[in-house]
Amino acid sequence: MPRPKRGYRTKDGTSVPGVTTIISRFKDSGALLWWACEQGKAIERGEISGLYDKRDKAGEAGTLAHAMVEAFIRGSEPPQTDGIEPEMLAAAEMGFQNFLEWEQNTGIKIIHQEVELVSESHRFGGTLDAIGEDRQGRRCLVDWKTSKGVYADYLIQLAAYGKLWEEKHQDEPITGGFHLCRFSKENADFSHHYWSELDDAWEQFLLFRRAYDLDKLLKRRVG
């Protein structure tokens, strides 16, 4: 989820970084370099004119399917599809139908969506996509992604979101695990990944959180 406009703040008004901001500071740059290289090739071929231009409208099918899911959960109107190419719309609708089938098969009921939280103890914030409840009545964390694959930093993000929830809702711990629902960018293909616990990913996030502060301190020393 996007960072709130006012940012994340502790009870005393102190601004703190978000989960994705912390993780991004130490993220593997390999995927970014590959993307930049591919964009450069597209510029040379005349397919786009700038680095951040989109090369293919079909690449938005996953984003559209993602928006359909969020609207469905909120009970709001589905996203506008006027002017969208038929191929892209068909791919997005197929991705959405695959999500509905997953929801029916798992029996997970979404009970909270877009939950903004701040950790007072670890001083970071985040916005959880969703908290669900499975057939056994266990709380689980559900996250939507539109991406080319599943990456290790997703696990770190999920673990941090889980701790944010449990710090604020100690009587409702995450006992039903972590669900990642992913739509591929180009075709909106749907896939589901599940982890019962992410203790090692939480350990990694704590290291990132400490390193984030040290990084800022070192930059001030050389600035």
C-alpha positions as CSV (number, residue, x, y, z in Angstrom):
1,M,0.0,0.0,0.0
2,P,1.2,3.6,-0.6
3,R,2.6,5.6,2.2
4,P,0.1,8.0,3.9
5,K,0.4,11.6,2.8
6,R,1.3,12.7,6.3
7,G,3.7,9.8,6.8
8,Y,3.9,7.6,9.8
9,R,4.2,9.1,13.2
10,T,4.5,7.8,16.8
11,K,2.2,9.0,19.5
12,D,4.5,11.9,20.4
13,G,4.4,13.1,16.8
14,T,7.8,11.8,15.7
15,S,8.1,10.9,12.1
16,V,9.2,7.3,11.5
17,P,10.1,5.4,8.3
18,G,7.7,3.0,6.7
19,V,8.4,-0.7,6.1
20,T,9.0,-0.4,2.4
21,T,11.2,2.6,2.9
22,I,13.5,0.7,5.3
23,I,13.6,-2.4,3.1
24,S,14.2,-0.5,-0.1
25,R,17.3,1.1,1.4
26,F,19.0,-2.3,1.4
27,K,17.2,-3.9,-1.5
28,D,19.1,-6.0,-4.1
29,S,19.5,-3.7,-7.0
30,G,19.7,-6.5,-9.6
31,A,16.1,-6.3,-10.6
32,L,16.2,-2.6,-10.9
33,L,19.3,-2.7,-13.1
34,W,17.7,-5.3,-15.3
35,W,14.6,-3.1,-15.7
36,A,16.7,-0.1,-16.6
37,C,18.6,-2.1,-19.2
38,E,15.4,-3.3,-20.8
39,Q,13.9,0.2,-20.8
40,G,17.1,1.4,-22.5
41,K,16.8,-1.2,-25.2
42,A,13.2,-0.2,-25.8
43,I,14.2,3.5,-26.2
44,E,16.8,2.4,-28.8
45,R,14.1,0.5,-30.7
46,G,11.9,3.5,-30.6
47,E,9.2,1.8,-28.5
48,I,9.3,4.5,-25.8
49,S,10.9,7.9,-25.5
50,G,11.9,8.0,-21.8
51,L,13.2,5.8,-19.1
52,Y,9.9,5.7,-17.1
53,D,7.5,5.3,-20.1
54,K,5.4,2.2,-20.2
55,R,6.3,-0.1,-23.1
56,D,3.2,-2.2,-23.2
57,K,-0.3,-1.5,-22.1
58,A,-0.7,-5.3,-21.4
59,G,1.8,-4.8,-18.6
60,E,-1.0,-3.1,-16.7
61,A,-3.3,-6.1,-16.7
62,G,-2.0,-7.3,-13.3
63,T,-2.6,-3.8,-11.8
64,L,-6.2,-3.8,-13.1
65,A,-6.9,-7.3,-11.6
66,H,-5.4,-6.0,-8.3
67,A,-7.8,-3.0,-8.4
68,M,-10.7,-5.3,-9.1
69,V,-9.9,-7.4,-6.0
70,E,-9.6,-4.4,-3.8
71,A,-12.9,-3.0,-5.0
72,F,-14.6,-6.4,-4.5
73,I,-13.3,-6.6,-0.9
74,R,-14.4,-3.1,-0.1
75,G,-17.8,-3.6,-1.7
76,S,-17.2,-0.6,-3.9
77,E,-17.7,0.0,-7.6
78,P,-15.2,-1.9,-9.8
79,P,-12.5,0.2,-11.6
80,Q,-13.4,1.9,-14.8
81,T,-12.5,-0.1,-17.9
82,D,-13.5,2.3,-20.7
83,G,-10.8,2.5,-23.3
84,I,-8.9,-0.5,-22.1
85,E,-7.8,-2.9,-24.8
86,P,-9.9,-6.1,-24.9
87,E,-6.9,-8.4,-24.4
88,M,-5.8,-6.6,-21.3
89,L,-9.3,-6.5,-19.9
90,A,-9.8,-10.2,-20.6
91,A,-6.5,-11.0,-18.8
92,A,-7.4,-8.9,-15.8
93,E,-10.9,-10.5,-15.5
94,M,-9.3,-14.0,-15.7
95,G,-6.9,-13.0,-12.9
96,F,-9.8,-11.7,-10.8
97,Q,-11.9,-14.9,-11.4
98,N,-8.8,-16.9,-10.2
99,F,-8.7,-14.9,-7.1
100,L,-12.4,-15.5,-6.4
101,E,-11.8,-19.3,-6.8
102,W,-8.9,-19.1,-4.4
103,E,-11.1,-17.2,-1.9
104,Q,-13.8,-19.9,-2.1
105,N,-11.3,-22.7,-1.8
106,T,-9.5,-21.3,1.2
107,G,-12.6,-19.9,3.0
108,I,-10.6,-16.9,4.1
109,K,-12.8,-13.9,5.1
110,I,-11.3,-10.5,4.9
111,I,-12.2,-8.6,8.1
112,H,-9.8,-5.5,7.9
113,Q,-8.4,-3.8,4.9
114,E,-5.8,-1.0,4.4
115,V,-4.8,-1.0,8.1
116,E,-2.4,1.9,9.0
117,L,-0.2,1.1,12.0
118,V,2.9,2.4,13.8
119,S,5.2,0.5,16.1
120,E,6.1,2.5,19.2
121,S,8.7,0.0,20.3
122,H,10.6,-0.4,17.0
123,R,9.6,3.0,15.5
124,F,8.4,2.2,12.1
125,G,5.1,2.3,10.3
126,G,3.2,0.4,7.6
127,T,-0.1,-0.1,5.9
128,L,-1.3,-3.7,5.8
129,D,-3.3,-4.8,2.7
130,A,-5.6,-7.0,4.7
131,I,-6.2,-9.1,7.8
132,G,-8.3,-12.2,7.3
133,E,-9.9,-15.0,9.2
134,D,-9.6,-18.6,8.0
135,R,-12.1,-21.5,8.5
136,Q,-10.6,-22.3,11.9
137,G,-11.2,-18.7,13.1
138,R,-7.5,-17.9,13.1
139,R,-6.2,-14.4,12.2
140,C,-4.0,-14.3,9.0
141,L,-2.2,-11.6,7.1
142,V,-3.0,-11.2,3.4
143,D,-1.0,-9.2,1.0
144,W,-1.6,-8.4,-2.7
145,K,1.3,-8.0,-5.1
146,T,1.6,-7.2,-8.8
147,S,5.0,-8.3,-9.9
148,K,7.1,-10.5,-12.2
149,G,7.9,-12.9,-9.4
150,V,8.1,-13.5,-5.6
151,Y,11.1,-12.1,-3.9
152,A,12.8,-12.5,-0.5
153,D,12.0,-8.9,0.5
154,Y,8.3,-9.7,0.3
155,L,8.7,-12.1,3.2
156,I,10.5,-9.4,5.2
157,Q,7.7,-7.0,4.5
158,L,5.0,-9.5,5.6
159,A,6.9,-10.3,8.8
160,A,7.1,-6.6,9.7
161,Y,3.4,-6.1,8.9
162,G,2.6,-9.1,11.2
163,K,4.6,-7.5,14.1
164,L,2.9,-4.2,13.5
165,W,-0.5,-5.9,13.8
166,E,0.4,-7.9,16.9
167,E,1.9,-4.9,18.8
168,K,-1.5,-3.1,18.4
169,H,-3.7,-6.2,18.7
170,Q,-2.1,-8.4,21.3
171,D,-5.3,-10.3,21.9
172,E,-5.6,-11.1,18.2
173,P,-2.2,-12.6,17.2
174,I,-1.4,-13.9,13.7
175,T,-1.9,-17.6,14.2
176,G,-3.2,-18.4,10.7
177,G,0.0,-17.5,8.9
178,F,0.9,-15.2,6.0
179,H,-0.8,-15.3,2.5
180,L,0.7,-13.6,-0.5
181,C,-1.6,-13.3,-3.5
182,R,0.3,-12.3,-6.6
183,F,-0.8,-11.1,-10.1
184,S,1.8,-11.2,-12.8
185,K,2.2,-7.8,-14.5
186,E,1.7,-8.8,-18.1
187,N,-1.0,-11.4,-18.0
188,A,-2.5,-11.0,-14.5
189,D,-1.9,-14.7,-13.8
190,F,-2.8,-15.4,-10.2
191,S,-0.6,-17.3,-7.8
192,H,-0.9,-17.9,-4.0
193,H,2.0,-18.4,-1.5
194,Y,1.7,-19.3,2.1
195,W,4.0,-19.3,5.1
196,S,3.0,-20.4,8.6
197,E,5.6,-18.3,10.3
198,L,8.3,-15.8,9.2
199,D,10.5,-15.5,12.3
200,D,13.8,-15.4,10.3
201,A,12.3,-12.7,8.0
202,W,11.5,-10.6,11.2
203,E,15.1,-11.0,12.3
204,Q,16.2,-9.7,9.0
205,F,13.9,-6.7,9.3
206,L,15.2,-5.8,12.7
207,L,18.7,-5.7,11.3
208,F,17.5,-3.5,8.4
209,R,15.8,-1.2,11.0
210,R,19.0,-0.7,12.9
211,A,21.1,-0.3,9.8
212,Y,18.6,2.3,8.5
213,D,19.4,4.6,11.5
214,L,23.1,3.9,11.2
215,D,23.1,4.7,7.5
216,K,21.5,8.1,8.2
217,L,24.0,8.8,10.9
218,L,27.0,8.0,8.6
219,K,25.6,10.1,5.8
220,R,25.4,13.1,8.2
221,R,29.0,12.5,9.2
222,V,30.2,12.8,5.6
223,G,27.7,15.4,4.6
